[in-house]
Every structure is written in structure tokens, then in C-alpha cells.
């Protein structure tokens, strides 16, 4: 197995991982920022206040983007399994 090939497969895996994680992390970040600004404006210092809205936002993103995420990971896995003979041999 060629080192360049290993780096290519690793790079593709990292790209898929970033594509899968970005919507979830972005929505949690955006909701956390909005809740943080609301807490700063109202001077409410409750740490658990932002947990439920973040959880709901991540669940909504999973419901909306879940089929796309599943299709992305299945396509990548299928491509990786189909390329196993060329990777090993």
C-alpha cells in the first residue's frame, strides 16, 4: 500500500467527517451564541438554560439533514469497500 494512497484515503475520511459534523456543530454554536447573548442582556446566569435549546436545534438539524448525512456516509463507505481490491493489491 502506497503512502500517498493512505494519505488520500485519510484525507477523504476527514472531509466526510467534517461534512457530517459541521451542520450539527454549527447549529449548536449558533443557538449557544444566541442564548448567551440573551443571558448577558437579561443577566440570567443559569448554565443549564442553553442545554435544551441546543439539544432541540441539533435534533432539528438531524431530522432535516439526516437523510443527506446518511447518504453521504453510505456512499463513502460503499466507495471505500469497492476500492479495497485496489488498495490492498
N, CA, C and O atoms as a GROMACS GRO file, in nm:
protein
  356
    1UNK      N    1   0.086  -0.118   0.000
    1UNK     CA    2   0.000   0.000   0.000
    1UNK      C    3   0.090   0.123   0.000
    1UNK      O    4   0.179   0.138   0.084
    2UNK      N    5   0.065   0.209  -0.093
    2UNK     CA    6   0.144   0.329  -0.114
    2UNK      C    7   0.112   0.434  -0.007
    2UNK      O    8  -0.005   0.452   0.027
    3UNK      N    9   0.213   0.502   0.046
    3UNK     CA   10   0.185   0.606   0.147
    3UNK      C   11   0.095   0.719   0.094
    3UNK      O   12   0.015   0.774   0.169
    4UNK      N   13   0.110   0.751  -0.032
    4UNK     CA   14   0.021   0.854  -0.090
    4UNK      C   15  -0.124   0.809  -0.090
    4UNK      O   16  -0.215   0.890  -0.070
    5UNK      N   17  -0.145   0.681  -0.112
    5UNK     CA   18  -0.279   0.626  -0.113
    5UNK      C   19  -0.341   0.630   0.027
    5UNK      O   20  -0.460   0.659   0.044
    6UNK      N   21  -0.259   0.601   0.127
    6UNK     CA   22  -0.306   0.608   0.265
    6UNK      C   23  -0.344   0.751   0.301
    6UNK      O   24  -0.446   0.774   0.365
    7UNK      N   25  -0.263   0.846   0.259
    7UNK     CA   26  -0.294   0.987   0.287
    7UNK      C   27  -0.421   1.031   0.214
    7UNK      O   28  -0.499   1.110   0.268
    8UNK      N   29  -0.442   0.983   0.092
    8UNK     CA   30  -0.563   1.018   0.017
    8UNK      C   31  -0.688   0.963   0.085
    8UNK      O   32  -0.788   1.033   0.098
    9UNK      N   33  -0.681   0.837   0.127
    9UNK     CA   34  -0.796   0.777   0.196
    9UNK      C   35  -0.822   0.849   0.328
    9UNK      O   36  -0.937   0.875   0.362
   10UNK      N   37  -0.718   0.882   0.401
   10UNK     CA   38  -0.735   0.957   0.526
   10UNK      C   39  -0.791   1.095   0.504
   10UNK      O   40  -0.874   1.142   0.581
   11UNK      N   41  -0.747   1.161   0.397
   11UNK     CA   42  -0.798   1.294   0.366
   11UNK      C   43  -0.946   1.288   0.330
   11UNK      O   44  -1.024   1.373   0.373
   12UNK      N   45  -0.985   1.188   0.252
   12UNK     CA   46  -1.126   1.174   0.216
   12UNK      C   47  -1.212   1.144   0.340
   12UNK      O   48  -1.323   1.195   0.353
   13UNK      N   49  -1.159   1.063   0.430
   13UNK     CA   50  -1.232   1.032   0.554
   13UNK      C   51  -1.250   1.158   0.639
   13UNK      O   52  -1.357   1.180   0.696
   14UNK      N   53  -1.146   1.240   0.646
   14UNK     CA   54  -1.157   1.365   0.723
   14UNK      C   55  -1.256   1.461   0.658
   14UNK      O   56  -1.330   1.530   0.729
   15UNK      N   57  -1.259   1.466   0.525
   15UNK     CA   58  -1.355   1.554   0.456
   15UNK      C   59  -1.498   1.510   0.484
   15UNK      O   60  -1.585   1.594   0.508
   16UNK      N   61  -1.523   1.380   0.481
   16UNK     CA   62  -1.657   1.329   0.510
   16UNK      C   63  -1.694   1.360   0.654
   16UNK      O   64  -1.808   1.398   0.683
   17UNK      N   65  -1.598   1.342   0.746
   17UNK     CA   66  -1.624   1.370   0.886
   17UNK      C   67  -1.660   1.517   0.909
   17UNK      O   68  -1.753   1.548   0.984
   18UNK      N   69  -1.587   1.607   0.844
   18UNK     CA   70  -1.616   1.749   0.858
   18UNK      C   71  -1.753   1.782   0.799
   18UNK      O   72  -1.829   1.860   0.858
   19UNK      N   73  -1.786   1.723   0.684
   19UNK     CA   74  -1.916   1.748   0.624
   19UNK      C   75  -2.030   1.697   0.712
   19UNK      O   76  -2.137   1.757   0.715
   20UNK      N   77  -2.007   1.588   0.783
   20UNK     CA   78  -2.111   1.534   0.871
   20UNK      C   79  -2.124   1.614   1.001
   20UNK      O   80  -2.235   1.631   1.052
   21UNK      N   81  -2.013   1.662   1.054
   21UNK     CA   82  -2.015   1.729   1.184
   21UNK      C   83  -2.049   1.878   1.174
   21UNK      O   84  -2.103   1.934   1.270
   22UNK      N   85  -2.018   1.941   1.062
   22UNK     CA   86  -2.035   2.086   1.051
   22UNK      C   87  -2.178   2.134   1.076
   22UNK      O   88  -2.196   2.230   1.151
   23UNK      N   89  -2.280   2.074   1.017
   23UNK     CA   90  -2.416   2.125   1.044
   23UNK      C   91  -2.457   2.112   1.190
   23UNK      O   92  -2.522   2.201   1.245
   24UNK      N   93  -2.420   2.001   1.252
   24UNK     CA   94  -2.457   1.981   1.392
   24UNK      C   95  -2.384   2.080   1.483
   24UNK      O   96  -2.445   2.143   1.569
   25UNK      N   97  -2.254   2.092   1.463
   25UNK     CA   98  -2.177   2.184   1.547
   25UNK      C   99  -2.213   2.329   1.520
   25UNK      O  100  -2.216   2.411   1.611
   26UNK      N  101  -2.241   2.361   1.393
   26UNK     CA  102  -2.279   2.498   1.359
   26UNK      C  103  -2.410   2.539   1.422
   26UNK      O  104  -2.423   2.651   1.472
   27UNK      N  105  -2.507   2.450   1.421
   27UNK     CA  106  -2.636   2.484   1.482
   27UNK      C  107  -2.623   2.498   1.634
   27UNK      O  108  -2.682   2.588   1.693
   28UNK      N  109  -2.546   2.409   1.696
   28UNK     CA  110  -2.526   2.419   1.840
   28UNK      C  111  -2.451   2.548   1.876
   28UNK      O  112  -2.480   2.612   1.977
   29UNK      N  113  -2.355   2.585   1.792
   29UNK     CA  114  -2.280   2.708   1.816
   29UNK      C  115  -2.370   2.831   1.802
   29UNK      O  116  -2.364   2.922   1.885
   30UNK      N  117  -2.452   2.833   1.698
   30UNK     CA  118  -2.540   2.947   1.676
   30UNK      C  119  -2.642   2.962   1.788
   30UNK      O  120  -2.665   3.072   1.837
   31UNK      N  121  -2.704   2.852   1.828
   31UNK     CA  122  -2.802   2.858   1.937
   31UNK      C  123  -2.734   2.896   2.068
   31UNK      O  124  -2.789   2.976   2.145
   32UNK      N  125  -2.617   2.842   2.094
   32UNK     CA  126  -2.543   2.879   2.215
   32UNK      C  127  -2.507   3.026   2.218
   32UNK      O  128  -2.515   3.090   2.323
   33UNK      N  129  -2.469   3.079   2.103
   33UNK     CA  130  -2.436   3.222   2.096
   33UNK      C  131  -2.559   3.308   2.121
   33UNK      O  132  -2.552   3.407   2.194
   34UNK      N  133  -2.671   3.271   2.061
   34UNK     CA  134  -2.795   3.348   2.083
   34UNK      C  135  -2.841   3.341   2.228
   34UNK      O  136  -2.881   3.442   2.286
   35UNK      N  137  -2.836   3.223   2.286
   35UNK     CA  138  -2.875   3.209   2.427
   35UNK      C  139  -2.778   3.284   2.517
   35UNK      O  140  -2.819   3.345   2.616
   36UNK      N  141  -2.650   3.281   2.484
   36UNK     CA  142  -2.551   3.355   2.562
   36UNK      C  143  -2.575   3.505   2.558
   36UNK      O  144  -2.562   3.574   2.659
   37UNK      N  145  -2.610   3.555   2.439
   37UNK     CA  146  -2.640   3.698   2.429
   37UNK      C  147  -2.767   3.733   2.508
   37UNK      O  148  -2.774   3.839   2.571
   38UNK      N  149  -2.866   3.644   2.504
   38UNK     CA  150  -2.989   3.666   2.581
   38UNK      C  151  -2.959   3.664   2.731
   38UNK      O  152  -3.012   3.745   2.806
   39UNK      N  153  -2.874   3.571   2.773
   39UNK     CA  154  -2.838   3.565   2.915
   39UNK      C  155  -2.759   3.687   2.957
   39UNK      O  156  -2.777   3.737   3.068
   40UNK      N  157  -2.673   3.736   2.870
   40UNK     CA  158  -2.596   3.856   2.903
   40UNK      C  159  -2.686   3.979   2.911
   40UNK      O  160  -2.666   4.066   2.996
   41UNK      N  161  -2.785   3.985   2.823
   41UNK     CA  162  -2.875   4.101   2.823
   41UNK      C  163  -2.967   4.100   2.944
   41UNK      O  164  -2.999   4.206   2.998
   42UNK      N  165  -3.012   3.982   2.986
   42UNK     CA  166  -3.105   3.974   3.098
   42UNK      C  167  -3.036   3.944   3.230
   42UNK      O  168  -3.102   3.941   3.334
   43UNK      N  169  -2.907   3.922   3.228
   43UNK     CA  170  -2.825   3.892   3.346
   43UNK      C  171  -2.874   3.766   3.418
   43UNK      O  172  -2.871   3.759   3.541
   44UNK      N  173  -2.917   3.668   3.340
   44UNK     CA  174  -2.953   3.537   3.395
   44UNK      C  175  -2.828   3.450   3.386
   44UNK      O  176  -2.778   3.426   3.276
   45UNK      N  177  -2.778   3.403   3.498
   45UNK     CA  178  -2.656   3.323   3.499
   45UNK      C  179  -2.687   3.177   3.528
   45UNK      O  180  -2.637   3.119   3.624
   46UNK      N  181  -2.768   3.119   3.445
   46UNK     CA  182  -2.803   2.978   3.460
   46UNK      C  183  -2.732   2.900   3.351
   46UNK      O  184  -2.757   2.922   3.233
   47UNK      N  185  -2.644   2.808   3.390
   47UNK     CA  186  -2.565   2.733   3.293
   47UNK      C  187  -2.647   2.630   3.217
   47UNK      O  188  -2.615   2.598   3.102
   48UNK      N  189  -2.752   2.578   3.278
   48UNK     CA  190  -2.830   2.474   3.214
   48UNK      C  191  -2.936   2.529   3.120
   48UNK      O  192  -3.005   2.452   3.053
   49UNK      N  193  -2.952   2.660   3.113
   49UNK     CA  194  -3.055   2.721   3.030
   49UNK      C  195  -3.032   2.697   2.881
   49UNK      O  196  -3.128   2.687   2.805
   50UNK      N  197  -2.908   2.687   2.839
   50UNK     CA  198  -2.880   2.672   2.696
   50UNK      C  199  -2.880   2.527   2.651
   50UNK      O  200  -2.871   2.500   2.531
   51UNK      N  201  -2.890   2.433   2.742
   51UNK     CA  202  -2.880   2.292   2.705
   51UNK      C  203  -2.998   2.245   2.620
   51UNK      O  204  -2.979   2.184   2.515
   52UNK      N  205  -3.121   2.273   2.664
   52UNK     CA  206  -3.240   2.226   2.594
   52UNK      C  207  -3.253   2.290   2.455
   52UNK      O  208  -3.280   2.218   2.359
   53UNK      N  209  -3.234   2.422   2.439
   53UNK     CA  210  -3.240   2.477   2.302
   53UNK      C  211  -3.133   2.420   2.209
   53UNK      O  212  -3.160   2.396   2.091
   54UNK      N  213  -3.013   2.396   2.261
   54UNK     CA  214  -2.908   2.335   2.178
   54UNK      C  215  -2.948   2.194   2.138
   54UNK      O  216  -2.931   2.155   2.023
   55UNK      N  217  -3.002   2.119   2.231
   55UNK     CA  218  -3.045   1.983   2.204
   55UNK      C  219  -3.157   1.982   2.099
   55UNK      O  220  -3.156   1.897   2.010
   56UNK      N  221  -3.250   2.073   2.110
   56UNK     CA  222  -3.359   2.081   2.014
   56UNK      C  223  -3.308   2.123   1.876
   56UNK      O  224  -3.356   2.072   1.774
   57UNK      N  225  -3.212   2.214   1.871
   57UNK     CA  226  -3.157   2.258   1.743
   57UNK      C  227  -3.081   2.145   1.675
   57UNK      O  228  -3.094   2.125   1.554
   58UNK      N  229  -3.002   2.070   1.752
   58UNK     CA  230  -2.929   1.958   1.694
   58UNK      C  231  -3.026   1.850   1.647
   58UNK      O  232  -3.004   1.789   1.543
   59UNK      N  233  -3.132   1.826   1.722
   59UNK     CA  234  -3.232   1.727   1.680
   59UNK      C  235  -3.302   1.773   1.552
   59UNK      O  236  -3.328   1.691   1.464
   60UNK      N  237  -3.331   1.901   1.541
   60UNK     CA  238  -3.396   1.953   1.419
   60UNK      C  239  -3.303   1.941   1.299
   60UNK      O  240  -3.347   1.905   1.190
   61UNK      N  241  -3.175   1.970   1.319
   61UNK     CA  242  -3.079   1.956   1.209
   61UNK      C  243  -3.066   1.810   1.168
   61UNK      O  244  -3.054   1.779   1.050
   62UNK      N  245  -3.068   1.720   1.266
   62UNK     CA  246  -3.062   1.578   1.234
   62UNK      C  247  -3.186   1.532   1.157
   62UNK      O  248  -3.176   1.450   1.066
   63UNK      N  249  -3.301   1.584   1.193
   63UNK     CA  250  -3.423   1.546   1.122
   63UNK      C  251  -3.423   1.599   0.979
   63UNK      O  252  -3.464   1.529   0.887
   64UNK      N  253  -3.376   1.722   0.961
   64UNK     CA  254  -3.375   1.782   0.828
   64UNK      C  255  -3.260   1.727   0.743
   64UNK      O  256  -3.280   1.690   0.628
   65UNK      N  257  -3.141   1.722   0.801
   65UNK     CA  258  -3.023   1.682   0.724
   65UNK      C  259  -2.984   1.537   0.740
   65UNK      O  260  -2.885   1.493   0.681
   66UNK      N  261  -3.058   1.461   0.817
   66UNK     CA  262  -3.025   1.321   0.841
   66UNK      C  263  -3.017   1.236   0.716
   66UNK      O  264  -2.922   1.160   0.700
   67UNK      N  265  -3.116   1.246   0.626
   67UNK     CA  266  -3.107   1.165   0.504
   67UNK      C  267  -2.983   1.198   0.419
   67UNK      O  268  -2.920   1.108   0.363
   68UNK      N  269  -2.950   1.326   0.410
   68UNK     CA  270  -2.830   1.366   0.336
   68UNK      C  271  -2.705   1.312   0.403
   68UNK      O  272  -2.614   1.262   0.336
   69UNK      N  273  -2.698   1.320   0.537
   69UNK     CA  274  -2.582   1.268   0.611
   69UNK      C  275  -2.569   1.117   0.593
   69UNK      O  276  -2.459   1.066   0.573
   70UNK      N  277  -2.681   1.048   0.602
   70UNK     CA  278  -2.679   0.903   0.585
   70UNK      C  279  -2.636   0.865   0.445
   70UNK      O  280  -2.556   0.772   0.427
   71UNK      N  281  -2.687   0.935   0.345
   71UNK     CA  282  -2.648   0.907   0.207
   71UNK      C  283  -2.499   0.933   0.186
   71UNK      O  284  -2.432   0.858   0.115
   72UNK      N  285  -2.447   1.040   0.247
   72UNK     CA  286  -2.305   1.074   0.234
   72UNK      C  287  -2.217   0.965   0.293
   72UNK      O  288  -2.120   0.922   0.230
   73UNK      N  289  -2.248   0.919   0.413
   73UNK     CA  290  -2.164   0.818   0.478
   73UNK      C  291  -2.178   0.682   0.410
   73UNK      O  292  -2.081   0.608   0.402
   74UNK      N  293  -2.298   0.650   0.360
   74UNK     CA  294  -2.316   0.523   0.288
   74UNK      C  295  -2.240   0.525   0.156
   74UNK      O  296  -2.175   0.427   0.121
   75UNK      N  297  -2.246   0.637   0.083
   75UNK     CA  298  -2.173   0.646  -0.042
   75UNK      C  299  -2.022   0.637  -0.020
   75UNK      O  300  -1.952   0.571  -0.096
   76UNK      N  301  -1.973   0.704   0.084
   76UNK     CA  302  -1.830   0.697   0.113
   76UNK      C  303  -1.789   0.554   0.152
   76UNK      O  304  -1.686   0.504   0.106
   77UNK      N  305  -1.870   0.489   0.234
   77UNK     CA  306  -1.837   0.353   0.277
   77UNK      C  307  -1.842   0.258   0.158
   77UNK      O  308  -1.756   0.171   0.144
   78UNK      N  309  -1.942   0.273   0.073
   78UNK     CA  310  -1.952   0.188  -0.046
   78UNK      C  311  -1.830   0.208  -0.136
   78UNK      O  312  -1.772   0.111  -0.186
   79UNK      N  313  -1.791   0.334  -0.156
   79UNK     CA  314  -1.674   0.364  -0.239
   79UNK      C  315  -1.547   0.303  -0.178
   79UNK      O  316  -1.464   0.249  -0.250
   80UNK      N  317  -1.534   0.312  -0.047
   80UNK     CA  318  -1.416   0.256   0.020
   80UNK      C  319  -1.412   0.104   0.009
   80UNK      O  320  -1.306   0.046  -0.016
   81UNK      N  321  -1.526   0.040   0.027
   81UNK     CA  322  -1.531  -0.106   0.019
   81UNK      C  323  -1.505  -0.153  -0.125
   81UNK      O  324  -1.436  -0.252  -0.147
   82UNK      N  325  -1.560  -0.081  -0.222
   82UNK     CA  326  -1.537  -0.119  -0.362
   82UNK      C  327  -1.393  -0.098  -0.404
   82UNK      O  328  -1.345  -0.166  -0.495
   83UNK      N  329  -1.322  -0.006  -0.341
   83UNK     CA  330  -1.184   0.019  -0.378
   83UNK      C  331  -1.085  -0.065  -0.296
   83UNK      O  332  -0.964  -0.049  -0.312
   84UNK      N  333  -1.133  -0.153  -0.210
   84UNK     CA  334  -1.044  -0.238  -0.130
   84UNK      C  335  -0.950  -0.324  -0.215
   84UNK      O  336  -0.832  -0.333  -0.182
   85UNK      N  337  -0.997  -0.387  -0.321
   85UNK     CA  338  -0.902  -0.467  -0.400
   85UNK      C  339  -0.785  -0.386  -0.457
   85UNK      O  340  -0.673  -0.435  -0.464
   86UNK      N  341  -0.813  -0.263  -0.498
   86UNK     CA  342  -0.704  -0.180  -0.549
   86UNK      C  343  -0.616  -0.126  -0.437
   86UNK      O  344  -0.498  -0.100  -0.458
   87UNK      N  345  -0.674  -0.108  -0.319
   87UNK     CA  346  -0.596  -0.058  -0.206
   87UNK      C  347  -0.500  -0.165  -0.153
   87UNK      O  348  -0.386  -0.136  -0.118
   88UNK      N  349  -0.547  -0.288  -0.148
   88UNK     CA  350  -0.466  -0.396  -0.092
   88UNK      C  351  -0.366  -0.449  -0.195
   88UNK      O  352  -0.251  -0.475  -0.163
   89UNK      N  353  -0.411  -0.464  -0.318
   89UNK     CA  354  -0.327  -0.526  -0.420
   89UNK      C  355  -0.251  -0.424  -0.492
   89UNK      O  356  -0.174  -0.456  -0.583
   0.00000   0.00000   0.00000
